[in-house]
Amino acid sequence: MSHQTGIKANEQLAKVFAKAKNGKIRVIKVSIENEQLSCSATADVKKDWERDYDKLMSPLIEESVPCYLLYRMDTKLPLGYGWLLISWIPDTASIRQKMVYASTKATLKTEFGSAYIMEELHATTLEETTLEGYKKHKREFAAPAPLTMREEEIKELQKSEVRTEISTDTRHQTLGGISCPLTDATRTAVQDMLRGNYDYLQFRISLEEERIHVSHAANVELSDLPKQVPDDHARYHLYLFKHTHEGDYLESFIFIYSMPGYSCSVRERMMYSSCKAPFLEELASYGIEIAKKLEIDSGNELTEQYLQDELHPKKILHRPAFAKPKGPPNRGAKRLTRPSNEDEV
């Protein structure tokens, strides 16, 4: 279960957040100062969101100093404009800064209003904070467009043809299954998780590219974990379960393979089943030690008690001795039989 720091927005920031809802502010820079969330700077809307992006964001970012940036998009939501939340946590920041900013993000979203935040971006390099970096992030996380039945048939025929090209981006058969390459964003997300930036990652397999993408990276409360599991597609999940057992504080990586029955295509079920073992080996090569592997049909199964029981099954110390059942009552005296001629011989 993820922990929060208790840091809250100060009065000045609360006023800025309220004012921002009128749509005139383009960007808000939020920093943690004196154990409070404070407004470091704001900038008003000048032009459209794309032309404002680099011009207004670049001056607000300090190379080695973490901060949050709330950027107002031009997309209208039911409550008002949608906002992009950027967590700028450079690799050069101290471990304490990384932990504090990672664990305070949920509070920031609550203070601002989670319903207004339409996208999130975690940036560790200056390039990722630019407009091009944001667009690259969108391309990496974009889901493939649905195909028609005819397009699916053509794809299946193409996959069945003999493939002669071999590279690091092509899948290959192993003794344990099919090994699909990881995208750069997926590798980065796994490394960020090891650094403590996330406690939950979700992965999807692109059936067209035959590559593994990270589809969601966040800090997720255990109570919200079931909501992360889609009910129409298979997914892999990696969750850092923070808990106590017999008085000890533990952090355990749990790998979850969710497969919502027959709502998925046969090919999707086969791909996820075949890619699981090689993918687990790939995670292990990054230093992820999986404490427990689970397979589920629905996210409703992911309760704290279920994870505790799977990680730490209760031991039966005293097994009851086998008790011979009693015979039926009133069965009468034993019958005496006379031996036959064959028995006498």
Salt bridges, closest charged atoms under 4 A:
GLU11 OE2 - LYS15 NZ 3.75
GLU35 OE2 - ARG96 NH2 3.74
ASP48 OD2 - ARG51 NE 2.68
GLU50 OE1 - LYS135 NZ 2.83
ASP52 OD2 - ARG26 NE 3.11
GLU62 OE2 - LYS29 NZ 3.31
ASP74 OD1 - ARG26 NH1 2.97
ASP74 OD1 - ARG72 NH2 2.69
GLU119 OE2 - LYS138 NZ 2.99
GLU120 OE1 - LYS105 NZ 3.08
GLU120 OE2 - LYS109 NZ 2.61
GLU132 OE2 - ARG139 NH2 3.19
GLU153 OE1 - ARG150 NH1 3.55
GLU156 OE2 - ARG267 NE 3.43
GLU165 OE2 - ARG163 NH2 3.40
ASP184 OD1 - ARG187 NH1 2.99
ASP192 OD1 - ARG195 NH1 2.36
GLU209 OE1 - HIS213 NE2 2.59
GLU210 OE1 - ARG163 NH1 3.33
GLU210 OE1 - ARG171 NE 2.30
GLU210 OE2 - ARG267 NH2 3.32
ASP224 OD1 - LYS227 NZ 3.18
GLU246 OE2 - HIS245 NE2 3.66
GLU268 OE2 - HIS233 ND1 3.32
GLU295 OE2 - LYS276 NZ 2.59
ASP309 OD1 - LYS314 NZ 3.15
GLU310 OE1 - LYS292 NZ 3.84
